[in-house]
């Protein structure tokens, strides 16, 4: 029998104390080797980056996509690509983990320094339960096993807001936000001293995001855990971090306490980032991105969802398997009604797991519905099949939440964006289709276009991948875009450009957008109407600013209260 550990709680443990940093990065340089037509060229992506991380400190890495933030985190974990070369030093409690490559970093990986990856939602093994995988991570480092290991797994899941009983669930049974929280639990499994979190709240609704940020702050204070938070959300940094490093083109251009950087920036680039992230109250005051709301026609709307119900089959318990009984299906969307007019942008807002994505998948006919109707452009598409469904799908395009999953790793950018044109037979020649591809890439900000056409997904940052996915969605000039968190992985300077693009297409081209977002400030700024979803139902709906300024439902008020704000009074302090 395994002996009981002294403590199973991740929140217990002696403070490390001391004045020496937990992690010190000294003049870190990283080059990537790129092969092209048989030649080898080196591209420098980090230039003399230096910073310290003290025990109990939360350090934010801020910058646009491609600025080198994730490369820093990968270097600290010893997980750079095989084509990468690095110089400088990374000292973990005084030991240079870069000195001997894998031999010097492997003993510390996950045990002393752990990482939550940006694409964490797809990191779980689909054929193993979530609890099994967390337990496996502990067993590798000789952590508690058996009964005590299971108890530890349950505590870790509870810590990140997931019931311990769901340890037996599989990744596909978790929403995107739940998978992200489970990955954070796995990273904490071995009680590391340093936690590298690469966009850990990207897929989370604002209420769960607040819980995760509070959790990271709590852990850093009670365990003296050093946290490096990579994020494009300045509100997240303002509320969770004590210091920040601003990255630009692979260089650290400004470092200092969060309050100083956000309210007294000394570098022009920091000021530009702050300008691109207006405060929530300012957005509400300005109203809907400064654009007048669309005038909804009294005629039949483009999309009508009438009494939609979506059920998911449940896995039988052991007793049900023995008796041969089948468990009743679980309704995730419950008699939902919603309309979207031509030229209108409607935001569907709600917590992770409330049924938002299932609703969009039903409209796209990727998920069967058990009741209700879906009318598109006056036609009932609920039961369409074959060619008829294919014709409708040309006019309804979906932008997925996670470009790590939606982009084919074997396709170059040009092939990904051109594929919808080829499927639907648009363009009389490849040259004509190439012209449309270039236009789509320019519209989403991937310029100069020639720099991106031949790249594969692994050669793009997370934000660049998302822009490719959006380009593939708009290249067909559809009537309706179903956008599942379309800007969740974009930095602030690009996010507003993409949303302005979608709004402009609605106003000028008559495009309609049904957009899922967990960011109510974004919904209030860009949407014509907001529909708040909770436990499979729409609990509140109306003009965007009315919902944001005078919400009627308590759940809506809770969502608004959880929105991160860049203000002096909420900026995190040690």
N, C-alpha and C positions, 0 to 999 in steps of 0.2 A: 504493500500500500504506500502511496506517495505521502510524504510528510506535508503537513499544512504549512504554507509559507507564512512568514511573519505578518504580512499584510497583503491583501488582494486589491486594495483600492489604489487606482492610479493617482489619487489626490493626496496620498500619504508619502512621506519620505523626508529625510533631513535636508535642510537647505544647504546648498553648496557653499555659499558665502564666498569670501575672498575677493580680491580686486582684479585678478587676472581674467581676461575674457574667456568664455567658453570656446568661442570660435573667432579666429583672426584670419582674415583674408588679406594677403600682402602682395601687391603688384601682380595681380592675376591677369595673365594674357592667355587667350585661347584662339587657335587657328583651326579652321576646317579645311580639309583637302577636298577639292572638287575635280572629278574626272570629266573631261570633255574632249571627245575626238582623240583619245589616247594621250593627251597631255595632262599634266598635273599642276594645278595652281592652288596657292594657299590664300584663304580669305580670313583676315583677322576679325573676330567678332567681339572680343573683349580686349580693352586697352588699359593696363595698369590699374585695375580695380582694387581698391583697398577699403576695408571697414572692419569694425569689431562688433561682436555680439556678446554682451555681458549676461551672467546668470539672471534669470527672471526678466530679461528684456524682450520686447517685441519690436522687431525691426522690419519696416515695410520697404520692399523694393518696388519702386514706381517707374513707369515708363511705357512707351508705346510698344505694340507688338514688334518683335524683332530687335528690341534694344539690348538684349543680352540677359534679361532677368532669369529666364529658365536655364540658360547656359551656366550661370553662376551656381544655381542650385544643383544642377547635374554634376558640375565639377566638385562641389562639396561632398556629394555622395559617391564620387568616383564612377559616375555613370555616363561620361562623355562617349560619343560615338568613337568607333575604332579609328576613324579617319581624323580624329581631333588630336591636336598637340597643345600642351599647356606648359606655361612657365609661371614662376612665382611660388608662393607658399600658401598652404591652407593649414593652419594650426588648430587642432582640436585638443583643447586642454594642454597646449604646449607641444603636442606631437604633430609633426608635419606629415599629413596623410597623403600628400602628393609625392613624397620622397621616393617611394618604391612602387608606385603604381598600385595595382590591385592588391599586392601583398601587404601594403601598409594601410589600405583603407578597409579591406574586407572584414577584419576583426571588429571594426567599429560600426559598420553599416547595419542599420536597424536597431542595434543594441544601444549605441551611444548617440547616433545621429540617424534620424528617420525622415521620410519624405512622403507627402501626400501629392500625387501627381495630378497635372491638369486634366488628363484624360482618365481620371480615376473611375468614372462610371463604367468603363469597359474593361477594367483591370481584373475583375473577378472571373474565376473559372466557372463556366455556366453549368457544369455537371456536378459541382460540389456545393454543399450548403454554405451560407455565409459564416455560420459559427465554426464549421470544420476548417475553413480557410484561416480564420483568425487564430484558432487553436494551433494550426500548423505553423503559423508564424512564430508563436511562442515556443513550440517544441524545438524548432531549429536553434533557438537560443537557450535551451534548457530551462525554460520557464515552467510554471506549474502545469501538471498533466492530470489526466483522469478527472475525478470529481472536482478537484480544486481548479483544474484548467477550465472545466465547463462553467464553474462559478465565476471565474475571472472573465470569460467571454461574455456572460450575461451582464456583468457589471460594466464592461466596456461599452456594450450596446446601449445599456440604460444611460450611460454617461453622455452619449451623443443623441439621445432622444428616441431610441428604438427599443420597444419592449423586448425583454430578454427571451420571451417565448418565440420570437421570430428568428432566433439563431438557427432554427431548422429550415428556414426559407432559402430559396435560391435567388440568384441575382435578378432573373427575369420577373420575379414576384415583387421586387422592390421598385418604387418609383426612382427617377433620376436623383432626386434629393436624398432619398433613403440610401441609395448606393453610395453617394458621396459621403454621407455620415458614417456608413459602415467602413469605408476606406480610412476615414480619420480614426475610427476605433482600432483598426488594424495597425495603423502607424503608431498608435500609443501603446500597443500591446506589450512591448518590451521595455516600457518606461524609459524612453530615450532622454538624453540631456539637451539635445538640440532637435527641434522639429522644423523641417523645411516644408512650407505649405504653398504649393504652386496653384494659385487661383482656387483655394479650397471651397469658396462659396459661390462659384460661378453658376452652378445648376440649382441653387437653393432659393426657395421663396424667402421673402424678407423676414418672416418670423423665425424660420429655421436658421437663416443666416445670422440673425441676432443671437440665437441660442448657441450657434457654433462659435461666434466671436466671443461671447461671454465665457464659453468653455475654454477657449484658448487663453483668454486673459486670466481666468481663474487658475488654470494649470500653471501658467508662467509664474504667478505669484506664489502659489502654494508649494510647487515643486522646484522653484527657481529654474524652470524650463526656459531655455532660450528659443524663441520663435522667430523665424524669418518668413514673412508673409509676402508672397509675390502676388500682386493684384493690379488690375487696371481701374479699380473702383476706389477713388480717392476718399469717398465717404467711409469705406471699410477701414482704410488706413487711419483716418482721423479718429475713428471710434475705438480701434483695437491696438494701435501701435504707439510706442513711446518715442521712437526715432524713425527716420526714413532716409532712404538713399534714392535719389532721382537719377535714372539712367537715360542716356541719350546716345544712340549710335555706338553702344558698347563701352561708354565711359560714364563714370560716376561724376555728374556735373554739380551736384549739391547734396550735402549730408548734414543732418542736424535734428534737433528735437522736432517732433511733429507739429507742435503749435507754432514754432518759428517758421518752418517751411511753408505751412499753409496760410499763415497770416502775415508773415514778413519775408516772402521769398526774395532771394538775392539774385537768382539766375532767371533770365528771361524765359527759358523753357519751362521752368516750374510755374511761373506766372501764367504761361499759355495753357498749361494743363488745368490749372485752377479755373481759368476763364472758361474752358470747355466743360467744366463741371459745375454749373450754376447751382446754388442752393435750392433745396426743394421749395421753400417758401417763395423764392424768386420765380421759379417755374410756374407756380400756381398764379402768382401775380401777373406775370406776362401772358400766361394762358395759351395753351395749344400751339406752341412754337411760333406764336405771333401770326398765325394764319386763321382766317375765318372758318368756322365749321361748315362742313358740307351741307347743302340744302337737300335733305332727304325727300325724294319724290314720293308723292302719295300713291304712285303706282306700285305694282308688285315688286318687292325687293329682289336683288340678284340671288341672294341665298336665304332660304327659310328653313330653319330647323324646328320641327314640330313634334313635340312629345318624345324626343329621342331617349331611348333607354339602351344601355350597353351593359351586358352581363359578362363576367369572367367565371369560367369553370374553376372549382376549388379542388385541391388535392384531397383525396379521402384520408381519413384517419385510419389507424390500424384496425380499430373495431369495425369501421365501415368497410374496409377491405375484406375482413373476415366474413361479415354478414352479406356482402355484395351490394350494400346500399350505396347510393351515389349522393354526395352532399349537394345541397341546393346551391345554384350559382350565386355569386355576389354581384350586386348591381353597383357599378362604378359611376355610371351616368344615369340619372333618374328623371325621366319625363322632362327633358330640357327643351325650352323654347328660346330661340334666338333668331334675329334677322340681321342681314348685312345688305345695305343698299348699294347701288352702283356708285362708285367714287367715294365710298365711306371706309374709314379705318376704325374698326372696333377692337378694343383690347379686352381679352378674356383674362381676368386676374384671379388668383387664388393660390392657396398653399399647395406644396408638392403633394401629389397623390389624390387631389380632389376631383380628378377626371378631366382636366383640361386637354391633355394630349390625346386621351381616348376620344374626346369629342372631335378633334381635328382629324384623327385617323378614320373616324366613321364618315366624315364628310368626304374624305379622299377615297373612301371605300376600301381602306386597308384593314379595317376592323369591322366585323359584322355587327349590326344592331339587332336587338331582340324586339324592339317596338319603336313606333314613330315613323316619320317621313323626313326626307331630305330633298328639298326642292331647289334646283339650280337653274336660273334663267327660265323659270316657268315650267321646268320639266322635273318630274319625280325620278331621281337617280338612285333611289334606295335599292332597287333590285336590278339595275343595269348590269350587263355582262358583255364580254367580248369586245367587238368593234365599237359598239355604242358607248361602252364605258371608256374605251380608249379615246374616242373623240371628245368626251367630256373632260378627260384628264389633261388634254391639251390646254384647256381653258382654266383648269384648276391646278396650280402648282404648289408644292410644299417645300418650305425651307425648314430643315431639321435643326433640333437643338444642338446636336453634337457632331461637328464636322469630322471628328476623329473616327466616328462610326459611319457617317453618311458618304464620305469620299472613298472611292476605290483606290487602294494603295498602288494598284498596277497602272492606273491611268495618270497621264500627265494632265496639267491644267487644261490645255487646249482640248484634250479628248473628253474631259469631264463636262466642260461647258458646251461642246459641240454635240455630245451624245443625244440630248433631247431634240435637237434639230434633225438629226439623222433618223431617230425613232419616228418622228411625226412627219418626215418627208418635206421639211422646210428648206428652201434654197435649191436652186437648179444646179449648182456646182459647189465644189469644196471651197472655191474662192469666195463665193457669195456667203456661205456659212461661216467662213473665217472672218469675214467682215462683221457679221453679227456677233461672233464671239468676242472680237476686239471691242466692239461697242459696249457689250455687257461688262467686260472687265474694266473698261474705263469708267463706267457708271458706278461701280462699287469701289473705285479708288485703287485698283491694282495697276499702277502705272510706275514707270513705263511698261507697257504691255509686253514688249519683247523680253523683259526680264523675268516674266512669269509663265509664259506660254509653255515652255518645255520642262518646267519643274514638276516633280512628283510631290504628293502630300507631305512626305517626311522631310522635304526640303523647305517647308513653309512653317511659319509660326502658327499658333492656334488661331489668332485673329485673321491671318491671311487665309487659312483654310476656310473659315466661316465666310469670308468675302467671296471665295470661289463658289461655295455652296449657294450663296445668294445670287451670284451671277448666273449659275445654272438654272435658278428658279425664274429669273426675269427674262432670260434670253428668248423665250417663246412669246413674250408679250401677252401673258394670260389675262383673263378677266378677273380672276380671284387668286390671291396669294394667301395660303395658310402658313403663317410664320410662327414656329414654335421656338420662342426665345431667340429671335434672329440676331440680336446684338449681345447676347450674354457673354461671349468670349472676345468682344472687341474692346480695344482701349477707348478712352473717353473721346479723343479727338476724332476717331473714325466712327464711333457709335452715332454721334449726332449727324454726321454726313450720310450714313446709311438710312437713318430714320427720316432725315430731310428728303432723301431720295424717294422713300416709300410714300411720304406725304405728298411730294410733288407729283408722283405718278397717279396718286388718287385724285388730286386736284386738276391736273392738266390732261391726263390720259384716261381718266375714268376707271382706273384700276381699283378694285376693292381689296381690302386686307382684313383678315381676321387674325389677330396677333395675340399669342400667349406671352405674357410677361409677368415676372414677379416684382418688377420695379414699378410701383404705383406713381412715382414721380415721372417716369417715362410715359406711362399711360396718360397721366394728366396733361402732359405737355404736347403729346403728338396725336392722341386718339380723338375721334369725334364722340364716341360713346365708350363707356366702360361697363362691362358685365362682371360682377363679382361672383365667383363660384365657390361653393363650400359643400363638401361631402356629396358631390354629384349633382347639386342643384344650383341654379342661379338665385341668389338671395337678394341681389340688388342690381339695378340697371338704370342707366340714365346718361345724360350728357357728362362728358369727362370731368369738367370743372365742378359740376354740381356734386358728383360723387366724391371728388377730392376735397372740396371745401365744406360740404355739409352731408357727410355720410349718415345714413339712417340705421344701418345694421351695425351691431357691436363688433362683429367680425371684421367689417370694413375698417372701423376705427382702430382695431388692433393692428391690421395690416399697415395702415398709415403711420401708426406710432412706431413701427419697427423699421421704417425707412431710414438708412444711414444719412446723417446730415453733416455737412462740413461747416461747423460753427465753433466759435471759441469755447462755448460752454460744454460741448460734447467731445472736444478733442481729447483723446485718451491721455491720461497721466499715469506715471509709474505707481 
